[in-house]
Amino acid sequence: MKYQYHKNIAHLSEHDRRNLQEELHYLQMRLRQIGYNGDCAYEKKLAGYYNNAILRCREKLSPFCL
């Protein structure tokens, strides 16, 4: 992912922002499908991973006001 620097502030390109939004949408959809907490150890682990990935996407997109 390339960052464009302007006045010492990192900005995502439009393409990167769209990719992050798509990733965020996919992760949220998958989390809903497994039931947010999961039923077994595997799903619980996936839910934790998805939650962390969602937080990272939101942090990267936060300057764009989700």
N, C-alpha and C positions, 0 to 999 in steps of 0.2 A: 504494500500500500504506500503510495507516494504522498508526501505532505508538501504543501506549498507554504512557504514562509513569507509572511508579510508583516513588517514592523515587529519582528521577534515573536510572533504568535503563529503557531502551527494551525493550518486550516486544511480540512479535507477537500479533495476535489469533488466535484458533483458526482462523478462516477463512483468514487470511494464511499461517499455518503449514501448513495443508492444501494450499493452492495451491503453496507452495514444495516440499512433499513430492511433489506430483504433477509439478511441473516437473522436479524432480530425477530422479524415476522415468523420465520421458519422455526426458530428456537421456541418462541411462545406457543406456536401450534403444536410442536412435539411435546412440550411440557403439558399442555392441556390433554393431549392424547394419552399420556401415561398417568394422568390424574394428579399432577402437581407434586405428590409425594412418592408415588410408585407403590406397588403391592409387594414386590420382592426386593431382595438386596440389589440386584442388577438395576432395577428401575429406580430405586432410591439413589443409587450412585449416579445414574443418568440425570435424574432430577436435580441433584446437586451440581453436576457439571453444567446443565442447561441454565440453572439459576445464576451461576457464576458468569457464564458466557453472556447472558442477558444483561447483567450488571456492567460488564466490560463494554458491550455495544452501546448501552445507554450513556456511559461515561464518555465514550468517544463522540457520541452524537449530541451530548448535552449543550455545546455551544449553538447547536442548530434548533434548540427549543422543541423537543419531542412533544 
